[in-house]
Amino acid sequence: MKVLATPRSFGKNNPELFDILRDAGLDVVRNDTGAILSAARMCEKLADCDGLIVGVDPVDATVLAAAPRLRAIAKYGVGLDNIDLAACEARGIRVSRTVGANSEAVADYALALMLGVARKVALIDRRCRERDWSKITGIDLYGKTVGIIGLGAVGKRVARRCGAGFGMKVLGHDIAWDDAWAAGNHVERAGLERIFREADFISLHTSLDDSTRHLVDAPRLALMKPTAILINTARGELVDGPALLEALEQKRIYGAGLDVFEQEPPQDARWYALDNLVMGSHCSSSTSGAVATMGHMAVSNLLRDLGLGGSGGC
């Protein structure tokens, strides 16, 4: 049997993952392009594969149709918006995720972005390297109000860090509200409009579907305070990119920290000229610990679903 592994960080620092797959009798095809694979490349590489370990590469109906032998997909991460789940179900293809493997790492990065934007860390660093030792004033994090949209594994961890660590008032929004957890962690339930009006920091941790696509659009950006900061470590499509770009250019909000974009990397040169934006290359989960855990969990899930052992995670 043959499997394709597309994530660029998969096995990079943990080569034993490939040994585990080979020891199970699998021929492993790697993504050696250094980039996210296009649908056309996915069709080409998956043509004779039985399994797939995938990151954010497209696995739509066309790709699945080009892979008649495919039996199992192990997502290297948790978001499934790049996979046509209905087509997988119709084909009997098992789909798994690495739930919880990178939650702490992503939550840490969300806080790093909050601090980085609020205190203008990247700008100060650039100025210092130019021998400019002028004082640059930022804004406070401690004691402010944060709105967290999506209280899953990552959102809950961000809420704890903000509340317990930074003394912040935490407003939360989630369609599956957990009253007991919220009460125990001092998280106040709030509607989206209230969050956009009142929060000093808004951090996105919700999944992407038709109801959340462009959740942050021009009208909601217009509700935000001029001192507010938007953080997105979830999915780029949650934000209307052109609307946010305009708001940042016109300084209608204080700034943004984005680890994800609708198109990665962004093609519009104006993004790169902003001094009130901290950019990330979809790397919020990229710590040595999280990458190792995700890799081992994805391998275990795939082996389980191919009937080759493995305890699996989800």
QUIBELPE-V409884 format. One record per backbone hydrogen bond with DSSP energy under -0.5 kcal/mol. NH is the residue of the N-H (numbers start at 1). CO is the residue of the C=O. E is the energy in kcal/mol with one decimal. If there is no record, write none. Layout:
nh: (NH & NH)
co: (CO & CO)
e: (E & E)
This chain:
nh: (3 & 4 & 5 & 6 & 6 & 10 & 12 & 13 & 17 & 18 & 19 & 20 & 21 & 22 & 23 & 24 & 25 & 26 & 27 & 28 & 29 & 29 & 30 & 31 & 32 & 42 & 43 & 44 & 45 & 46 & 47 & 47 & 49 & 50 & 51 & 52 & 53 & 54 & 54 & 58 & 59 & 64 & 65 & 66 & 66 & 67 & 70 & 71 & 72 & 73 & 74 & 75 & 75 & 76 & 77 & 83 & 84 & 85 & 88 & 89 & 90 & 91 & 92 & 92 & 93 & 94 & 94 & 96 & 98 & 99 & 101 & 106 & 107 & 108 & 109 & 110 & 111 & 112 & 113 & 114 & 115 & 116 & 117 & 118 & 119 & 120 & 121 & 124 & 125 & 126 & 127 & 128 & 129 & 130 & 130 & 131 & 132 & 133 & 137 & 139 & 143 & 144 & 146 & 147 & 148 & 148 & 149 & 149 & 150 & 150 & 156 & 157 & 158 & 159 & 160 & 161 & 162 & 163 & 164 & 165 & 165 & 166 & 166 & 167 & 168 & 169 & 170 & 170 & 171 & 171 & 172 & 173 & 177 & 179 & 182 & 183 & 184 & 185 & 186 & 187 & 188 & 188 & 190 & 195 & 196 & 197 & 198 & 199 & 200 & 201 & 202 & 203 & 204 & 205 & 209 & 212 & 213 & 214 & 215 & 216 & 217 & 221 & 222 & 223 & 223 & 224 & 224 & 228 & 229 & 230 & 231 & 232 & 233 & 238 & 239 & 240 & 241 & 244 & 245 & 246 & 247 & 248 & 249 & 250 & 251 & 252 & 253 & 254 & 255 & 256 & 257 & 258 & 259 & 259 & 260 & 265 & 269 & 271 & 272 & 273 & 274 & 278 & 279 & 280 & 282 & 286 & 287 & 291 & 292 & 293 & 294 & 295 & 296 & 297 & 298 & 299 & 300 & 301 & 302 & 303 & 304 & 305 & 306 & 307 & 308 & 308)
co: (27 & 51 & 29 & 4 & 53 & 7 & 9 & 9 & 14 & 15 & 15 & 16 & 17 & 18 & 19 & 20 & 22 & 21 & 1 & 26 & 3 & 27 & 28 & 5 & 30 & 38 & 39 & 40 & 41 & 42 & 43 & 44 & 46 & 2 & 2 & 72 & 4 & 52 & 74 & 37 & 82 & 60 & 61 & 62 & 63 & 64 & 67 & 50 & 50 & 94 & 52 & 73 & 96 & 54 & 75 & 80 & 59 & 83 & 84 & 85 & 86 & 87 & 88 & 89 & 88 & 71 & 92 & 73 & 77 & 97 & 98 & 102 & 103 & 104 & 105 & 106 & 107 & 108 & 109 & 110 & 111 & 112 & 113 & 114 & 115 & 117 & 116 & 120 & 121 & 122 & 123 & 124 & 125 & 126 & 127 & 128 & 127 & 131 & 135 & 118 & 166 & 141 & 169 & 201 & 146 & 171 & 147 & 203 & 148 & 173 & 152 & 153 & 154 & 155 & 156 & 157 & 158 & 159 & 160 & 160 & 161 & 161 & 162 & 163 & 162 & 144 & 168 & 186 & 146 & 169 & 188 & 148 & 175 & 177 & 178 & 179 & 180 & 181 & 183 & 182 & 170 & 186 & 172 & 191 & 192 & 193 & 194 & 195 & 145 & 145 & 229 & 147 & 231 & 149 & 207 & 209 & 209 & 237 & 212 & 238 & 215 & 217 & 218 & 219 & 220 & 220 & 221 & 225 & 200 & 255 & 202 & 257 & 204 & 235 & 236 & 216 & 239 & 240 & 241 & 242 & 243 & 244 & 245 & 246 & 248 & 247 & 247 & 228 & 228 & 276 & 230 & 278 & 232 & 257 & 232 & 263 & 267 & 268 & 269 & 270 & 271 & 256 & 277 & 258 & 259 & 283 & 285 & 287 & 288 & 289 & 290 & 291 & 292 & 293 & 294 & 295 & 296 & 297 & 298 & 299 & 300 & 301 & 302 & 304 & 303 & 309)
e: (-2.7 & -1.9 & -2.7 & -0.5 & -2.6 & -0.8 & -1.6 & -0.5 & -2.2 & -1.0 & -1.1 & -2.4 & -1.9 & -2.5 & -2.9 & -1.0 & -2.1 & -2.0 & -2.9 & -0.6 & -3.1 & -0.5 & -0.5 & -1.3 & -1.0 & -2.3 & -2.4 & -1.9 & -2.6 & -2.3 & -0.6 & -0.6 & -1.9 & -3.3 & -1.6 & -1.6 & -3.1 & -0.6 & -2.0 & -0.7 & -2.9 & -2.6 & -2.2 & -1.1 & -0.5 & -1.6 & -1.4 & -3.1 & -1.3 & -3.2 & -3.5 & -0.7 & -2.6 & -3.3 & -1.5 & -1.8 & -2.6 & -1.4 & -1.9 & -2.7 & -2.3 & -1.5 & -1.1 & -0.5 & -2.7 & -2.2 & -0.5 & -2.3 & -2.7 & -0.8 & -1.6 & -2.5 & -2.3 & -2.4 & -2.0 & -2.3 & -1.9 & -2.3 & -2.5 & -2.1 & -2.5 & -2.8 & -2.7 & -2.5 & -2.6 & -0.7 & -1.7 & -2.6 & -2.4 & -2.3 & -2.5 & -2.6 & -2.0 & -0.9 & -0.8 & -1.9 & -2.7 & -0.8 & -0.5 & -2.4 & -2.4 & -1.9 & -2.7 & -3.2 & -0.5 & -3.1 & -0.6 & -2.3 & -0.8 & -2.9 & -2.5 & -1.1 & -2.4 & -2.4 & -2.1 & -2.1 & -2.7 & -2.7 & -2.2 & -0.8 & -1.2 & -0.7 & -0.9 & -1.0 & -2.1 & -2.1 & -0.5 & -0.6 & -3.0 & -0.6 & -3.1 & -2.1 & -0.7 & -0.8 & -2.6 & -2.6 & -2.2 & -1.3 & -0.9 & -2.6 & -2.7 & -0.5 & -2.5 & -2.1 & -2.7 & -1.9 & -2.9 & -2.3 & -2.6 & -1.7 & -2.5 & -2.7 & -2.4 & -3.3 & -0.5 & -1.0 & -1.5 & -2.9 & -1.9 & -2.6 & -1.0 & -2.6 & -2.0 & -0.6 & -0.7 & -0.8 & -0.8 & -1.7 & -2.1 & -1.8 & -3.2 & -2.4 & -1.0 & -1.6 & -1.8 & -2.9 & -1.2 & -2.3 & -2.9 & -2.1 & -2.0 & -2.5 & -2.5 & -2.3 & -1.0 & -2.7 & -0.8 & -1.4 & -1.3 & -1.9 & -2.7 & -2.3 & -2.7 & -0.5 & -0.7 & -0.5 & -0.5 & -1.5 & -0.8 & -0.9 & -1.0 & -2.3 & -0.6 & -2.1 & -1.6 & -1.8 & -1.9 & -2.9 & -1.8 & -2.3 & -3.0 & -2.4 & -2.4 & -2.4 & -2.8 & -2.3 & -2.4 & -2.7 & -2.5 & -2.7 & -2.2 & -2.4 & -1.6 & -1.3 & -3.5 & -0.5)
